[in-house]
Amino acid sequence: MNLSILNQARELKSKLDKAQKELNNTIVEADSGKGAVKVVINGQQKIQSIKISPEVIDPDKAEHLEKLVLEAVSEAIAKSQKLAAKQLRGLTGGFKIPGLT
C-alpha cells in the first residue's frame, strides 16, 4: 500500500477526531412556545438539558406540553445535525461518509 495514502488516512482520522471533540463541546439551543420549553444539545446530538417554564405545566393540557417539548427537541437536533454536517463536510471534501456526514 502506498505510504502517502496511509499518511493521508492518519491525517484525516486525526482531523476527524479533533472535529468530533469540538462538536462534543459545541452547544446549540432551541425553544418552542415563545421560550416556554428550552432544549440544550451538543454538536453530537446529545441532549444536555430541557427546561420547562412552570406556566406551561398544566395536568389538563399535557398534550400541549408534549407538543412543545417535541418541537424544541426536534429543532435542537436539526440545528445540531446541520452544524455537524457543515463542520465535517470540510474535512471529508464533500464525500458522504456514513456515520459522519
C-alpha positions as CSV (number, residue, x, y, z in Angstrom):
1,M,0.0,0.0,0.0
2,N,1.2,3.5,-0.8
3,L,2.8,5.2,2.2
4,S,1.3,8.6,1.1
5,I,-2.2,7.2,1.2
6,L,-1.6,5.8,4.8
7,N,-0.3,9.2,5.9
8,Q,-3.3,10.9,4.4
9,A,-5.6,8.5,6.1
10,R,-3.9,9.1,9.5
11,E,-4.1,12.8,9.0
12,L,-7.8,12.6,8.1
13,K,-8.5,10.5,11.2
14,S,-6.7,13.0,13.4
15,K,-8.7,15.8,11.9
16,L,-12.0,13.9,12.3
17,D,-11.2,13.1,16.0
18,K,-10.5,16.7,16.6
19,A,-13.7,17.7,14.9
20,Q,-15.7,15.2,17.0
21,K,-14.2,16.6,20.2
22,E,-15.1,20.1,19.1
23,L,-18.7,19.1,18.3
24,N,-19.0,17.5,21.7
25,N,-18.1,20.9,23.2
26,T,-20.3,22.9,20.9
27,I,-23.7,23.8,22.4
28,V,-26.9,24.5,20.4
29,E,-30.1,25.8,21.9
30,A,-33.7,25.7,20.7
31,D,-37.0,26.6,22.1
32,S,-40.7,26.4,21.5
33,G,-43.8,28.1,22.8
34,K,-42.1,31.5,22.9
35,G,-39.4,30.2,25.2
36,A,-41.7,28.0,27.4
37,V,-39.6,24.9,26.6
38,K,-35.9,25.2,26.0
39,V,-33.5,22.4,24.9
40,V,-29.8,22.5,25.0
41,I,-27.9,19.9,22.9
42,N,-24.3,19.4,21.8
43,G,-22.9,19.0,18.3
44,Q,-23.1,15.2,18.6
45,Q,-26.9,15.3,19.1
46,K,-26.7,14.6,22.9
47,I,-29.3,16.5,24.8
48,Q,-27.7,18.3,27.7
49,S,-30.8,19.8,29.3
50,I,-34.5,20.6,28.9
51,K,-36.1,23.5,30.8
52,I,-39.8,23.9,31.1
53,S,-41.5,27.0,32.3
54,P,-43.8,26.4,35.2
55,E,-46.5,28.4,33.4
56,V,-47.0,25.6,30.8
57,I,-47.2,22.8,33.3
58,D,-50.9,22.1,33.4
59,P,-52.1,18.5,34.1
60,D,-55.2,19.2,32.0
61,K,-53.1,20.2,29.0
62,A,-50.4,17.5,28.9
63,E,-50.7,17.1,25.2
64,H,-49.9,20.8,24.6
65,L,-46.7,20.4,26.8
66,E,-45.7,17.2,24.9
67,K,-46.1,19.1,21.6
68,L,-43.9,21.9,22.8
69,V,-41.2,19.5,24.1
70,L,-41.2,17.6,20.8
71,E,-40.9,20.8,18.8
72,A,-38.0,22.1,20.8
73,V,-36.1,18.7,20.8
74,S,-36.7,18.3,17.0
75,E,-35.4,21.8,16.3
76,A,-32.4,21.3,18.5
77,I,-31.5,18.1,16.8
78,A,-31.9,19.6,13.4
79,K,-29.7,22.6,14.3
80,S,-27.0,20.2,15.7
81,Q,-27.0,18.0,12.7
82,K,-26.7,20.9,10.4
83,L,-23.8,22.3,12.4
84,A,-22.1,18.9,12.4
85,A,-22.6,18.3,8.7
86,K,-21.1,21.8,8.0
87,Q,-18.1,21.2,10.1
88,L,-17.4,17.6,8.8
89,R,-18.1,18.5,5.2
90,G,-14.8,20.5,5.0
91,L,-12.8,17.5,6.3
92,T,-14.3,14.9,4.0
93,G,-14.0,17.0,0.9
94,G,-17.8,16.7,0.3
95,F,-17.8,12.9,0.3
96,K,-20.7,11.3,2.0
97,I,-19.2,9.1,4.7
98,P,-21.9,7.1,6.6
99,G,-22.0,8.0,10.3
100,L,-20.1,11.2,9.7
101,T,-21.9,13.3,7.1
